[in-house]
Amino acid sequence: MLGSAWRSTSAVGADLAMADHALQLRVAAVGMDERMQNALRVFFKVQCRNQCVLADEDSAHIGLFDLDGLQAGERWASYRERFPGRPTVVISLKAVETADAVFLQKPLKPEQLMAALERLQSAVAATPAPRTASQAVRSGDDTPEPQASGVPAAPRGTVKDELGDRQPQTFGAAAALADHSLTVSIGTAPDINPNIREDVARAQYRPEQFFPAVFSHALALAAREDKWVRVEAPGGDIIVLPGGERVQVKSANSISLRSLCSLPVAKDRCRISLIGPHYRIDDEPEFPVMNATPLLWRMVLYSSRGRLPAGTDLTSPVDLKNWPNMTRMAPIAHATRIAALWATHPCSLLETAGILGVPQRYVFAFYSAAHAIGSVKIMKGAGSKIVAVSSKQTNKKRGILSRILSRIQQARTG
Amino acid sequence: MNNHKIIFTGPVGAGKTTAIASISDVPPVTTDELASDMTRNRKNATTVAMDYGLMNLGGGERLHLYGTPGQERFNFMWDILTESGIGLILLINNARPDPFADMRFFLDAFKHFIRNTQVAIGVTRMDQVSRPSIRDYHQQLAGLGFARCIPVFEVDARERKDVGLLVEALLYSLDPGLVA
């Protein structure tokens, strides 16, 4: 499946270890007056020992965004539009839920700010140099999901005021994770030319650096040992039930699953451990028990963002070992067509996109998720046997089947 | 020919009537009678002839949805119902004592029809009984010698989006090149 670069033992309390990432963080202080910025400079120099430095918005690795003040909503939207996906700490007097940022409530405590910066530092370490959204578009990079530009929402149950009515999709609540109908955006990356090395590199990522690899390892451990397993991660714990098929997600703060999965995660921020046999799950309605496979599927979609695991063979056929349980997985556009093609006519990833006439990123996203749950395999060395399903190919029933399909899709989404 | 049909089959209580109702454009016609014999303990009413639903495709074209009676003594109707059908939706009630036996039975009973068309399997009542799991169904199917991978989804027969996605998988299994 995702492969394992993690070390663990079966003893209770076994830790995972990972190489440290050393990096001087450039932090942009957004919406803060001169006095606050001076206080930050002293804080970075003394308590952070110059491991952080105040920087301009364009060159910063991390944002520190003050939500208080005039027109905060508009400023936030503008910030996110210019710096989609930038790790950001949001500070405010009022508690807010944030889908794509770490929240700290004023008055700031130095140790809380340091902990937040440390958390984001690890995520930044493995990402390319900071660039704005427009720079990313010009260079042909995929842009992050539209949800990243949403405005932080007010706490549940309160009336939104100066932040406006825009509500980002939040995945911090465990109940939302169980909603398999929530779509995961996979970006807008253009199709690649397999003959251009940079293109191929851009379309790949290293799954072992992302949280789904940790989660997958925990599931395998729970299945192998048939014991309770705890995964401690930034933002909360995940309890894996014996057997590895069901989990309970417990979120301690507002960091969303998407934020956790969308950037490489530092190994020293995650820990897998076996729990004793007498453990009993907390019966908390806000933390329901759910099936692990759809959660892993969703996590991989967040991490892959329309990319393939590094080293994936683009030219050998893909065989569908079994259909994913599509009614319970986060939907991916064209997934059913792709699965049906691989079930009947195994063909390569690039051929699939060409045959079906769909953007490669959907094929890649489906492959990444299906591969993570063990539903597909690459038939190395096998040649493709198609194309038997070209849209131009004659099929006397194709017309009526297409009309039925249209009607069914109308009924399903109507 | 403007009339086409998809067959819904499966054991008693699998949700055939409910599934047809969830996607039918018209209230489905059901031929229910008070249950007799061993079916009585499962439900108060059971389909003894067939269920019928309809989807209008426009231009005078219709998709007919036929649900077979679940009791084996009505299997003489199965061949009649499948005549000229597009494909088969097999619903399996996960809460029955031996859902694998049910699946094997119906796949065997309809094997000629499936060979010429396709089948998609919906497993119902998994919210009540989670085992066997979908993975377990895959393992069972692997041993039954089907040349092609069969879609197996967890389905709530009351949910139009679940039933619709299952039918969609059936259609794409017939022709992955379809475009809506």
Interface residues (C-beta under 8 A of the other chain):
Chain A: S181 E245 L320 K321 N322 W323 N325 M326 T327 R328 T336 R337 A339 A340 L341 A343 T344 H345 I355 L356 G357 V389 S390 S391 Q393 N395 K397 R398 I400 L401 S402 R403 I404 L405 S406 R407 I408 Q409 A411 R412 T413
Chain B: H4 I23 M55 N56 L57 G58 E61 L63 I86 S133 I134 H138 L141 A142 R148 C149 I150 P151 V152 F153 E154 V155 R160 K161 D162 G164 L165 L166 V167 E168 A169 L171 Y172 S173 L174 D175 P176 G177 L178 V179 A180
